[in-house]
Amino acid sequence: MNRPLRPVLFALAALAAGCGSSSNAADAGGPDVLTPVDSGTPDVPTPVDSGTPDSGTPDVPTPVDNGTPDVFIPDAGTPDSGTPPQARPMRVAYVQYDASGRPSLWVQQPDATGRRQLHFTGIVDDVPAQDPNAPTVTDEHVRSVHRLAWSPDGVHLAAIVSTAIDQSEVVVLDADAGGGAVVSANGQYVMPALDWSADGGKLAYVMATQPHAGALDLFVTDTRSHRWTRVTTGANLRGLGVQLRFVPDAAAVVVSRVEDQGTSAPWDWHQTLLRVDVATGARPTVESAFTGRVDGMSRDLSAVYMVRNRADGGHALVARGVATSSADATLVDDAAFSSADVTPRDGTLLLTHDASGGAGSAWTYRVLRLPDVTTRVDVPAAAERLAVWADPDR
């Protein structure tokens, strides 16, 4: 999760609006072009699309390789190392930065036991037409980590990482065996939104198709073949505030789109939900009346979680069902609450609270299992981008 520094929210909203204006550009029918990474040598543009130029329809996925499967690919429900998934304790992943600004990735249990580092070693990149100027994904090359997301089985961890400026890519790591793979194009910026399908076979994310995080569209990767598909063209997603959620059968991705921000207190955002068909790219509006920042949603849309500003500087977490047309229900309402993140399990949220009393940056975390069971998460003070996997039976 992004570290919820409240003073930055207005800047993010402004940047989100700026991204929106870029994404209104018409698609001329030619292939999308990756922005080359500046490595001191002449720029060599590499096409984003590995197939034929866009014709207004989604790119056709590359056929799955029928050869020997990679060992780090999600196992689609097969127990890992002989241990049934339901016997695995809750897992927390997070990022820390050292004094030089280099990130490291860690996993542990909520009570801080079992803490160990995950390394970007043995990362395979077999995605076609990658930008050759982008440094490979290694511990030494990773400059920042923007987002983390656990797979539904709690074995694999997806991360959005950058190895250069104005560039990022999606990497899937095996949290137990080590190793992993790049599963997206590497020459444009991937926005900090990421979601696994319920079966672990797909990842959804939003990626720029023009320089400087412009023209943001939805992409979906097959995690087993490492082949990606551009699902939308000209979707105008306005990225920094975007959230994603696969529906239960993975036939569509529900996407939140920032429309504007209130011009007076409490300055809440206004957002629209779109249901994007993965096969066709069609994106009918689900609902356009959300006031507040959409921080997540359940797969069946029985709950959309919105964060609204309070006059005293705190926030309230409000849930509203779309599929059931339910009324708003306030889940959290206090001066310290800051943000919420969904987990792979519907009804389980990671909550962030500001423990500094407004005097600095100090955060506490709890896992909320609705209706009201909470678990404290004990992580280092400098932890960022937390992601939690919670067993459904615990």
C-alpha positions as CSV (number, residue, x, y, z in Angstrom):
1,M,0.0,0.0,0.0
2,N,1.1,3.6,-0.5
3,R,2.2,5.2,2.7
4,P,-0.8,7.5,3.5
5,L,0.8,10.9,3.9
6,R,-2.2,13.1,4.2
7,P,-0.6,16.4,3.2
8,V,0.2,14.8,-0.2
9,L,-3.4,13.9,-1.0
10,F,-4.2,17.3,-2.7
11,A,-1.0,17.0,-4.8
12,L,-2.0,13.5,-5.8
13,A,-5.4,14.7,-6.8
14,A,-3.9,17.4,-8.9
15,L,-1.6,15.0,-10.6
16,A,-4.4,12.6,-11.1
17,A,-6.4,15.3,-12.9
18,G,-3.3,16.1,-15.0
19,C,-3.0,12.4,-16.0
20,G,-6.7,12.6,-17.0
21,S,-6.1,15.3,-19.5
22,S,-3.3,13.4,-21.1
23,S,-5.4,10.2,-21.4
24,N,-8.0,12.0,-23.5
25,A,-5.7,11.9,-26.5
26,A,-7.1,10.1,-29.4
27,D,-5.6,6.8,-30.5
28,A,-4.3,7.3,-34.0
29,G,-4.3,3.6,-34.7
30,G,-0.5,3.2,-34.5
31,P,1.2,1.0,-32.0
32,D,1.9,2.5,-28.5
33,V,5.5,3.5,-28.1
34,L,7.4,2.9,-24.8
35,T,9.4,5.8,-23.4
36,P,13.0,4.8,-23.5
37,V,15.0,4.8,-20.3
38,D,17.8,7.4,-20.4
39,S,21.0,5.4,-19.8
40,G,23.4,7.8,-21.5
41,T,23.1,6.1,-24.9
42,P,20.9,7.1,-27.7
43,D,17.2,6.4,-27.0
44,V,15.9,3.3,-28.8
45,P,12.1,3.4,-28.7
46,T,10.6,0.0,-28.3
47,P,6.9,-0.7,-29.1
48,V,4.7,-1.4,-26.1
49,D,2.4,-3.7,-28.0
50,S,4.1,-7.0,-28.9
51,G,1.4,-7.7,-31.5
52,T,0.0,-5.7,-34.4
53,P,-0.9,-2.0,-34.1
54,D,-4.0,-1.1,-32.2
55,S,-7.2,-0.9,-34.2
56,G,-9.4,0.1,-31.4
57,T,-9.8,-3.4,-30.1
58,P,-7.8,-5.1,-27.3
59,D,-4.6,-6.8,-28.1
60,V,-4.8,-10.5,-28.6
61,P,-2.9,-12.4,-25.9
62,T,0.1,-14.4,-26.9
63,P,-0.7,-18.1,-26.7
64,V,0.4,-19.9,-23.5
65,D,3.7,-21.8,-23.8
66,N,2.9,-25.5,-23.7
67,G,6.4,-26.4,-22.6
68,T,7.7,-27.0,-19.2
69,P,6.0,-24.7,-16.7
70,D,8.2,-22.3,-14.7
71,V,8.6,-23.3,-11.1
72,F,7.6,-19.9,-9.7
73,I,4.2,-19.8,-11.4
74,P,1.1,-19.8,-9.1
75,D,0.0,-23.4,-8.5
76,A,-3.7,-22.7,-9.0
77,G,-4.7,-24.3,-5.7
78,T,-2.1,-27.0,-5.3
79,P,-0.8,-27.1,-1.7
80,D,2.6,-25.4,-1.4
81,S,5.4,-27.7,-0.1
82,G,2.9,-30.1,1.4
83,T,1.3,-27.4,3.6
84,P,-2.3,-26.7,2.9
85,P,-3.0,-23.0,2.4
86,Q,-5.4,-22.9,5.3
87,A,-2.7,-23.9,7.7
88,R,-0.5,-20.9,6.7
89,P,-0.5,-18.0,9.2
90,M,-1.3,-14.4,8.2
91,R,1.5,-12.9,6.1
92,V,2.6,-9.3,5.9
93,A,4.8,-7.8,3.2
94,Y,6.4,-4.4,3.2
95,V,9.2,-2.2,1.9
96,Q,12.0,-0.4,3.7
97,Y,14.5,2.1,2.4
98,D,18.0,2.3,3.7
99,A,20.0,5.6,4.2
100,S,21.1,5.6,0.6
101,G,17.5,5.3,-0.7
102,R,17.8,1.6,-1.8
103,P,14.6,-0.4,-1.2
104,S,14.4,-3.9,0.4
105,L,11.4,-6.2,0.6
106,W,10.4,-8.1,3.7
107,V,7.8,-10.6,4.9
108,Q,6.8,-11.5,8.4
109,Q,3.8,-12.5,10.5
110,P,1.7,-9.8,12.2
111,D,3.5,-10.1,15.5
112,A,6.9,-9.5,13.8
113,T,8.0,-13.2,14.0
114,G,9.4,-14.9,11.0
115,R,10.8,-11.7,9.5
116,R,13.0,-12.3,6.4
117,Q,14.0,-10.5,3.3
118,L,12.9,-11.3,-0.2
119,H,15.5,-10.7,-2.8
120,F,15.1,-9.8,-6.5
121,T,17.3,-12.7,-7.6
122,G,16.7,-15.2,-10.4
123,I,14.1,-12.9,-12.0
124,V,13.2,-14.2,-15.4
125,D,12.1,-11.8,-18.1
126,D,10.7,-13.6,-21.1
127,V,8.1,-10.9,-22.0
128,P,8.5,-10.1,-25.8
129,A,9.8,-6.8,-27.1
130,Q,11.1,-5.4,-23.8
131,D,13.0,-2.1,-23.8
132,P,16.7,-3.1,-23.9
133,N,17.7,0.1,-22.1
134,A,15.8,-0.7,-18.9
135,P,18.1,-2.2,-16.3
136,T,17.2,-5.8,-15.4
137,V,15.4,-6.5,-12.1
138,T,17.9,-7.2,-9.4
139,D,18.5,-6.1,-5.9
140,E,21.1,-3.6,-7.2
141,H,18.9,-2.2,-9.9
142,V,15.6,-1.8,-8.2
143,R,15.2,1.9,-7.4
144,S,11.7,1.9,-5.8
145,V,8.7,-0.3,-5.1
146,H,5.3,1.3,-5.6
147,R,2.8,-1.5,-4.8
148,L,2.6,-5.0,-3.3
149,A,-0.2,-7.5,-3.6
150,W,-0.4,-11.1,-2.3
151,S,-1.8,-13.9,-4.6
152,P,-5.0,-15.6,-3.3
153,D,-3.0,-18.6,-2.1
154,G,-0.6,-16.5,-0.1
155,V,2.5,-17.9,-1.9
156,H,3.2,-15.3,-4.6
157,L,3.8,-11.6,-4.1
158,A,3.3,-9.2,-7.0
159,A,5.3,-5.9,-6.9
160,I,5.4,-2.9,-9.1
161,V,9.1,-1.9,-9.2
162,S,11.1,0.7,-11.1
163,T,14.7,0.2,-12.2
164,A,14.9,3.7,-13.9
165,I,13.1,7.0,-13.9
166,D,9.6,7.2,-15.6
167,Q,9.6,3.4,-15.9
168,S,8.2,0.5,-13.9
169,E,7.1,-3.1,-14.4
170,V,5.2,-5.8,-12.6
171,V,7.2,-8.6,-11.0
172,V,5.8,-11.8,-9.4
173,L,8.0,-13.3,-6.7
174,D,7.7,-16.7,-5.0
175,A,7.8,-15.8,-1.3
176,D,8.8,-19.3,-0.2
177,A,11.1,-20.8,-2.9
178,G,12.6,-17.5,-4.2
179,G,12.9,-16.4,-7.8
180,G,10.2,-14.9,-9.9
181,A,9.4,-13.3,-13.2
182,V,8.7,-10.0,-14.9
183,V,5.1,-10.2,-16.2
184,S,4.5,-6.8,-17.9
185,A,6.1,-4.4,-20.4
186,N,9.1,-2.6,-18.9
187,G,9.3,0.7,-20.7
188,Q,6.4,2.8,-19.3
189,Y,5.1,3.7,-15.9
190,V,2.7,1.3,-14.1
191,M,0.4,3.2,-11.7
192,P,0.2,2.0,-8.1
193,A,-2.9,-0.2,-8.5
194,L,-2.7,-4.0,-8.7
195,D,-5.1,-6.9,-8.3
196,W,-5.0,-10.7,-8.7
197,S,-7.9,-12.7,-10.1
198,A,-9.5,-15.0,-7.5
199,D,-7.8,-18.1,-9.1
200,G,-4.4,-16.5,-9.2
201,G,-4.2,-16.8,-13.0
202,K,-4.3,-13.1,-13.9
203,L,-3.1,-9.7,-12.7
204,A,-4.8,-6.4,-13.6
205,Y,-3.0,-3.0,-13.5
206,V,-3.0,0.4,-15.1
207,M,-0.1,1.5,-17.3
208,A,0.8,4.6,-19.2
209,T,0.9,4.4,-23.0
210,Q,2.4,7.8,-23.5
211,P,5.4,9.6,-21.8
212,H,5.1,11.2,-18.3
213,A,2.3,8.8,-17.1
214,G,0.0,9.9,-19.9
215,A,-2.9,8.0,-21.6
216,L,-3.6,5.5,-18.8
217,D,-5.2,2.2,-19.8
218,L,-6.1,-1.1,-18.2
219,F,-3.8,-4.1,-18.9
220,V,-4.1,-7.7,-17.8
221,T,-1.3,-10.3,-17.6
222,D,-1.6,-14.1,-17.7
223,T,0.6,-15.0,-14.7
224,R,1.4,-18.5,-16.1
225,S,2.5,-17.5,-19.6
226,H,3.8,-14.0,-18.7
227,R,2.0,-12.5,-21.6
228,W,0.1,-9.2,-21.2
229,T,-2.9,-7.8,-23.1
230,R,-3.9,-4.2,-23.4
231,V,-7.6,-4.3,-22.5
232,T,-8.7,-0.6,-23.1
233,T,-7.7,2.2,-25.4
234,G,-8.5,5.8,-24.4
235,A,-10.1,4.8,-21.1
236,N,-9.1,8.1,-19.4
237,L,-8.4,6.3,-16.0
238,R,-6.6,9.2,-14.2
239,G,-4.2,6.9,-12.4
240,L,-3.0,7.9,-8.9
241,G,-6.4,7.5,-7.4
242,V,-7.4,4.4,-9.4
243,Q,-8.4,1.1,-7.7
244,L,-8.9,-2.3,-9.4
245,R,-10.8,-5.5,-8.5
246,F,-11.4,-8.6,-10.6
247,V,-15.0,-9.9,-10.5
248,P,-15.2,-13.5,-9.1
249,D,-14.9,-15.2,-12.6
250,A,-12.2,-12.8,-13.8
251,A,-14.3,-11.9,-16.9
252,A,-14.2,-8.2,-16.0
253,V,-12.2,-5.8,-13.8
254,V,-14.0,-3.1,-11.8
255,V,-12.0,0.1,-12.1
256,S,-12.5,3.3,-10.1
257,R,-11.9,6.6,-12.0
258,V,-11.4,9.9,-10.4
259,E,-13.8,12.5,-11.9
260,D,-13.0,15.6,-9.8
261,Q,-12.4,16.9,-6.2
262,G,-14.7,19.0,-4.1
263,T,-14.0,22.7,-4.3
264,S,-14.8,23.4,-0.7
265,A,-14.5,21.5,2.6
266,P,-14.3,18.6,3.2
267,W,-12.6,18.4,-0.3
268,D,-13.7,14.9,-1.0
269,W,-13.1,13.2,-4.3
270,H,-15.9,12.2,-6.7
271,Q,-15.4,8.9,-8.4
272,T,-17.0,6.6,-10.9
273,L,-16.9,2.8,-11.1
274,L,-16.5,1.1,-14.5
275,R,-16.9,-2.6,-15.2
276,V,-14.3,-3.3,-17.9
277,D,-14.8,-6.5,-19.9
278,V,-11.5,-8.3,-20.2
279,A,-12.3,-9.8,-23.6
280,T,-13.7,-6.8,-25.4
281,G,-12.6,-3.7,-23.5
282,A,-16.2,-2.5,-23.1
283,R,-16.5,-0.4,-20.0
284,P,-20.1,0.4,-19.0
285,T,-20.5,2.6,-15.9
286,V,-21.5,0.7,-12.8
287,E,-22.2,3.8,-10.7
288,S,-21.1,7.4,-10.7
289,A,-22.2,8.7,-7.4
290,F,-19.3,7.9,-5.1
291,T,-18.2,10.8,-2.8
292,G,-14.9,10.1,-1.1
293,R,-11.7,8.3,-2.1
294,V,-12.5,4.7,-3.2
295,D,-9.8,2.6,-1.4
296,G,-11.1,-0.8,-2.5
297,M,-14.1,-3.0,-3.2
298,S,-15.3,-6.6,-2.8
299,R,-15.2,-8.8,-5.9
300,D,-19.0,-9.1,-6.0
301,L,-19.5,-5.3,-5.3
302,S,-21.4,-6.1,-2.2
303,A,-19.2,-3.5,-0.6
304,V,-17.3,-0.5,-2.0
305,Y,-15.0,1.1,0.6
306,M,-14.8,4.9,0.6
307,V,-12.6,7.2,2.7
308,R,-14.2,10.6,3.5
309,N,-12.5,13.6,5.1
310,R,-13.5,14.9,8.5
311,A,-13.4,18.5,9.6
312,D,-10.8,17.7,12.3
313,G,-8.4,16.2,9.8
314,G,-9.3,12.6,10.4
315,H,-11.2,10.3,8.1
316,A,-14.2,8.0,8.0
317,L,-14.3,4.6,6.3
318,V,-17.7,4.1,4.7
319,A,-19.0,0.9,2.9
320,R,-21.8,0.8,0.4
321,G,-23.1,-2.1,-1.5
322,V,-23.5,-1.6,-5.3
323,A,-24.9,-5.0,-6.2
324,T,-27.4,-4.8,-3.3
325,S,-28.0,-1.0,-3.5
326,S,-27.4,-0.8,0.3
327,A,-27.1,2.4,2.3
328,D,-23.8,3.8,3.5
329,A,-22.4,2.0,6.6
330,T,-19.6,3.7,8.6
331,L,-17.0,1.1,9.6
332,V,-14.3,3.5,11.1
333,D,-14.7,7.1,12.2
334,D,-11.9,8.7,14.2
335,A,-9.3,11.4,14.0
336,A,-6.4,9.0,13.5
337,F,-7.8,6.8,10.7
338,S,-6.1,7.4,7.4
339,S,-6.7,4.7,4.8
340,A,-7.8,1.2,4.0
341,D,-6.5,-1.5,1.6
342,V,-8.4,-4.6,0.5
343,T,-6.7,-8.0,0.7
344,P,-7.2,-11.1,-1.4
345,R,-10.1,-12.0,0.8
346,D,-13.3,-10.1,0.7
347,G,-14.3,-8.7,4.1
348,T,-10.7,-8.4,5.3
349,L,-9.1,-5.0,5.2
350,L,-5.7,-3.5,6.2
351,L,-6.3,-0.3,8.1
352,T,-3.7,2.5,8.5
353,H,-3.9,5.0,11.4
354,D,-1.8,8.1,12.0
355,A,-0.2,7.6,15.4
356,S,1.8,10.9,15.4
357,G,-1.0,13.1,16.6
358,G,-0.4,15.3,13.6
359,A,3.2,15.9,14.7
360,G,4.9,13.8,12.1
361,S,4.8,10.5,10.2
362,A,4.1,7.5,12.5
363,W,1.7,4.8,11.4
364,T,0.0,1.9,13.0
365,Y,-1.7,-0.9,11.2
366,R,-4.5,-3.3,11.9
367,V,-6.1,-6.1,9.9
368,L,-9.9,-5.8,10.1
369,R,-12.0,-8.9,9.6
370,L,-15.5,-7.7,9.2
371,P,-17.7,-7.3,11.1
372,D,-15.4,-6.4,13.9
373,V,-12.4,-8.6,14.6
374,T,-9.0,-6.8,14.4
375,T,-5.4,-8.0,14.5
376,R,-2.5,-5.6,15.3
377,V,0.3,-5.6,12.8
378,D,3.8,-4.9,14.3
379,V,6.2,-3.7,11.6
380,P,9.2,-1.4,11.7
381,A,8.4,2.3,11.9
382,A,9.8,3.0,8.5
383,A,7.8,0.3,6.7
384,E,5.9,1.3,3.5
385,R,3.6,-0.3,1.0
386,L,2.2,-2.9,3.3
387,A,0.2,-5.8,1.9
388,V,-1.5,-8.6,3.9
389,W,-2.6,-12.1,3.1
390,A,-5.1,-13.6,5.6
391,D,-6.3,-17.1,5.7
392,P,-10.1,-17.2,5.0
393,D,-10.7,-19.7,7.8
394,R,-8.9,-17.8,10.6
